[in-house]
């Protein structure tokens, strides 16, 4: 994960400790297109970079990650969003979380913010944390227009992370994998 993403999450963590009003503005920004809520600008724009335009994918990723962090400010390095959702689905024995995750994997950039907000809300309800720096880096790729290949790489990695956490059998010896039956 990038140093820039890590420093941004450190900034968000500082806000979570010292500025509840900032988190309220960032949460409220989730009701708008990423980067379109002026009250969020003071907390994010300094990380955007002068050479980036208003519709730059990295700028949108920063605003989206900030809003999601504000919704559930529990950061755990190394715990991807997908693995946290997989662990939650396993703990709840919930096929509906798996279905929501599959919908998230199929999301186009326009529908991604709403589906991510729902996913983070599920994590918050059960106290599961995720790695927001890694999420930010992934969003920077996912939100690029015309980068289907990059988006597919992220989707495939998220699917692996989810199903490794969701399926306890994934921890078995690889030689036993031919005996594992797909879940219904």
N, C-alpha and C positions, 0 to 999 in steps of 0.2 A: 504494500500500500504506500501511497505517496506521502512524502513529508508534508506537503501542502495540506492534504486531507487530515493528517494527524494534528497539525497545528490548528486547523479549523475546528476539529472536535475538541481540542483542548480549550479553545476560545468558548465554544458552546458549553463546555463543562463549567467554566468560570462563570458564565452567565447563569447557569442553573444554580450555582452556589450563592451568587450575590445579586442577581437582578431578576426577580420573578416577573416583573413587568415586561422585560425583554422576551422571556419565554412565552408570555401571553400574546405578544405581538407576533412572534414566530408561529405559534399554534394557529392563530387567526389567519396567517398567510396561507395556510393549507386550503382555505376556501377560495383562493384565487389561483390563477395560472402562476407557476413558479417565477418569481421575480417581479410580479405585478402588484404587490401590496407595499405601498410606500413606507408604512410604519416598520417594516422589516429591514429596510435599506441600511439603517445605521449599524446593524448587527452583522450584515453579510457583505455588503458592497465592498468593504475594504479588502476582502479576500478574492474579489472577482478579477482584478487586474485591469489596468488602463486600456489594454489592447483588445479587450473583449466587448462585443456589441450586446445589445439588449436581449437578443434571441440566441446568444451563444449557449451551446449545450452545457458547458461547464458552469456557466452562471446559473442556468436553470437547475442543475444538479446541486449546487450549493444551497440555493433557496429551498429546494425540496428536502434535502437532507437536514437543513436547519429546522424546518417545520416538523419533520418526523421526530427529530431529537427532542424538540420542545414538547411534543405529544407524549413522549416516554423517554425522559432523560436518564436512561440506564445504559451505559456504554460498557461492553465487555469485549476487549480486544481478542480477536481470534474466533469469536462466535458469530458466524455470518448470519444474516437475516434468514437465509434458507435453512441453515442447521437449527436455528432457534425455533423456527416454525415446525420443522420436522420433529424436534424434541417435544414441542407442545402437542402436536397431533398424536404422537405416541403416548404421551402422558394422559391425554384426554380420551384416547382411543377414538379419535374423531375423523371420520371420512370426510366430513364437510370442510375441515381445515385443509385436507389434501386437495379437495376440489377447488377451494379458493386459491391454493397455491398454484394449481395447474392453470387457473384463469390468469393469475399474475404472470406466469411464464409466457402466456400467449398475448400479453398486453402490448399494445403499440404505445409509443411515447405519449400520446394524448390521453390515454386512459390510465397510464401508470400511476400518477399521483394519487388518484382516488383508491386504487387497489392497494397501494403501499400504505396509505393511511389506515385502511381497514386491517391490514396485516399487522402493523405496529400496534394498533388498538388491541388486537388479540393478544399480542405479546405482553402488553402492559397489564391486561386483565389478570394474567397469571404470573406477573413479575419476571418474565424472561427478558434478558438483555440481548443486545446484538452489537456488532462492531460497526459503528457509524462511519468510521474512516473508510473501511472496506466498501460499505454501501455507497458512500459518496464517489469513490473511484469507479465503481460499477455503473452508477447512474450517469457519470460523465461520458461513458461509452454508450449506454443504452439510449440516451437522449440524442445522440448524434443522428441527424437525418441521413438517410441513404447509407447507413453502416449496418446493414443486415448481418454481415459476417461477424462483426464485433458483438452485436446484440445476441446472436446465436451462441457465441462462445460463453457469454455471461449466463444465458439461459441454461446451457448444458452444465456449467459449473454449479449453478444454483440447484439444478435437479439432482446432481450427484450429492451435494451437501444435504439437501432435504432428505433424500431417501436413505442416506447413510445414518442420519439421526433418527428417522422415522422407523426404519426396519432394524430391529435389534439383531436380526440374523446377519446383517452386514458386518458385524463384528466377528463372525465365525471365520474359521480357517478357509482360505480361498479354495482349497480342494473340495470343500463341502458345498460350494455354490451350485453345482449341478443338481443338488437335491432340493434347493429352495424353489418353492412354487410361487408364482406371482400372486400378489394380493388381489382380492376381488374388488 
